[in-house]
Every structure is written in C-alpha cells, then in structure tokens.
Amino acid sequence: MNIVVDDLRGPEIAALLEAHLDLMRSQSPPESVHTLDLDSLRQPDVTFWTAWEGGYLLGCGALKQMQNGHGEIKSMHTAKAARGKGIAAKLLAHLEDHARSKGLTRLSLETGSQDGFTPARALYGKFGYAVCPPFGDYVEDPNSTFMTKQLA
C-alpha cells in the first residue's frame, strides 16, 4: 500500500469523498455532519492523504493544523471494498507520524456517537484516543463523540 499527499483533483477521490459524505448523512442529522468539502480540504492548514494499491484507491485521511501544537484528524474514510483490511489503522499511524514530524503535541477528532460509528471509535480507542469535551469550534452534540490524544 502506498500513502501519498493528494491534491484532491482526481475523480477517484471526488467519488470516495462523496461516498463518505453520503454515509455521514445517512447516519447523522445535517447539523451533526462535520465533513469538510473539497475546497475546505484544499486549505493550506490541511494535509490530505490517499492510500492506494495496484491503482485502486483504498482510503483517505486528513490532518488540519490548529493552534498551539494541536491538530485535528478529518475525513478518515475507507472505501467499502477495502474495509476490514487495516487501511484506516495504517492511515491513522501515518497521520500521527506526520503530526509528530511537524511538532504537533496533541491530536483530536470528532466522530459520530451512533452505532454505525462504533468501528471508528474502537479504532481510535485502540490508538490511545480518549473521549474529551468539544474542542475548537465544536459544541456539545448528542450525535458527536470527541476524542483526543497527547503525542509522545
């Protein structure tokens, strides 16, 4: 598997992000969907990666740099055909390594609190993320789970 910084211009990534957004909309009310659109993912404070194997797009993830050594994990998604193969774990490890190399000391994320997000919460928990209060511009939301991790 090859993980690369992506410019978000290919049709494959547009389709994967649309599938990601469709999934989020199917599991959360509109006010609780915090997925970034393509323009937001192209901002200078966001680095976006895609995972590929044999010409197939397997998944994606982004890191948004915030203030004071804090980063936010965004747009983690594994293509439906690639789920259960450890793609998200490899992407998450890659994002964490990049965050450390940039001097970030803490990563946080927002994910859903509904049953459909159980695998995501389990993955983040396995990586040492703990539930926390809302951070950044987020507010309390019964449909959201906020998690954070101090980086070594």
C-alpha positions in Angstrom: 0.0 0.0 0.0 1.2 3.5 -0.9 0.1 6.5 1.1 0.6 9.8 -0.7 -0.3 13.5 -0.3 -3.2 14.1 -2.6 -4.2 17.3 -4.4 -7.9 16.3 -4.4 -8.2 16.8 -8.1 -8.8 13.2 -9.3 -12.2 11.7 -10.0 -11.5 8.8 -7.7 -11.0 10.9 -4.6 -14.1 13.1 -5.5 -16.1 9.8 -5.7 -14.7 8.5 -2.4 -15.4 11.8 -0.6 -18.9 11.8 -2.0 -19.4 8.3 -0.6 -18.0 9.4 2.7 -20.4 12.3 2.8 -23.4 10.1 1.8 -22.5 7.7 4.6 -22.2 10.5 7.2 -25.6 12.0 6.0 -27.2 8.6 6.3 -26.1 8.2 10.0 -26.3 11.7 11.4 -28.7 14.7 11.1 -27.4 17.5 8.9 -26.3 19.8 11.8 -24.1 17.0 13.1 -22.3 16.2 9.8 -18.8 17.9 10.1 -17.3 16.5 7.0 -15.1 19.0 5.0 -15.8 19.6 1.4 -13.1 19.6 -1.3 -12.4 23.3 -1.1 -12.0 23.1 2.7 -9.7 20.1 2.4 -7.5 22.2 0.0 -6.8 24.9 2.5 -3.1 25.5 3.5 -3.7 24.3 7.1 -4.9 20.9 5.9 -2.8 18.0 4.5 -4.7 15.3 2.8 -3.5 11.7 2.0 -4.9 8.9 0.0 -3.9 5.2 0.2 -3.5 3.2 -3.0 -2.7 -0.3 -4.0 -2.4 -1.6 -7.6 -4.1 1.5 -8.9 -7.1 1.3 -6.5 -8.0 4.0 -4.1 -8.4 2.3 -0.7 -9.0 5.2 1.7 -8.1 8.7 2.8 -7.5 10.9 5.8 -6.6 14.5 6.6 -4.8 16.4 9.3 -5.9 20.0 10.0 -3.3 22.0 11.9 -4.8 24.1 14.6 -3.1 26.4 17.2 -0.7 25.6 20.0 0.6 22.3 18.7 -2.9 20.9 18.2 -4.1 19.1 15.1 -7.5 17.6 14.1 -8.0 14.4 12.2 -10.5 14.8 9.4 -12.1 12.9 6.6 -10.9 9.4 7.6 -12.7 7.0 5.2 -12.0 3.6 3.8 -13.5 2.5 0.5 -16.3 0.0 1.1 -14.5 -2.8 -0.8 -11.3 -2.3 1.3 -12.9 -2.3 4.8 -11.6 -4.8 7.3 -8.1 -4.9 5.9 -6.4 -2.5 8.3 -6.4 0.5 5.9 -7.7 3.0 8.4 -5.1 1.9 11.0 -2.3 2.4 8.5 -3.6 5.8 7.6 -4.0 6.8 11.2 -0.5 5.8 12.0 0.8 7.7 9.0 -1.1 10.9 10.1 0.3 10.6 13.6 3.8 10.2 12.3 3.4 13.3 10.2 1.9 15.2 13.1 4.9 14.4 15.3 7.3 15.4 12.5 5.6 18.8 12.4 5.9 19.3 16.1 2.2 18.7 17.0 1.7 17.5 20.5 -2.0 16.7 20.5 -4.4 15.3 18.0 -8.2 15.5 18.4 -11.2 14.4 16.3 -14.9 14.3 16.1 -16.8 11.2 15.1 -20.4 10.0 15.5 -21.9 8.6 18.6 -24.4 6.4 16.7 -23.9 2.6 16.4 -22.6 3.0 12.8 -19.5 4.8 14.2 -18.6 2.0 16.6 -15.7 0.7 14.5 -14.3 4.2 14.2 -14.5 4.8 17.9 -12.9 1.4 18.6 -10.0 2.2 16.2 -9.3 5.5 17.8 -9.5 3.9 21.3 -7.0 1.2 20.2 -4.6 4.0 19.2 -5.0 5.7 22.6 -7.6 8.4 21.9 -9.8 9.2 24.9 -13.2 10.8 24.9 -12.9 14.5 25.7 -15.1 17.7 25.7 -15.7 19.5 22.4 -12.6 21.4 21.1 -12.0 24.2 18.6 -15.4 25.5 17.3 -17.3 22.3 18.2 -20.2 22.4 20.7 -21.8 19.6 22.7 -23.8 17.4 20.4 -25.5 14.1 21.3 -24.6 12.8 17.9 -20.9 13.5 18.3 -18.1 11.9 20.2 -15.0 14.0 20.7 -11.6 12.2 21.3 -8.1 13.4 21.9 -4.6 12.0 22.3 -1.3 13.5 23.5 1.5 12.7 21.2 4.8 11.5 22.6 
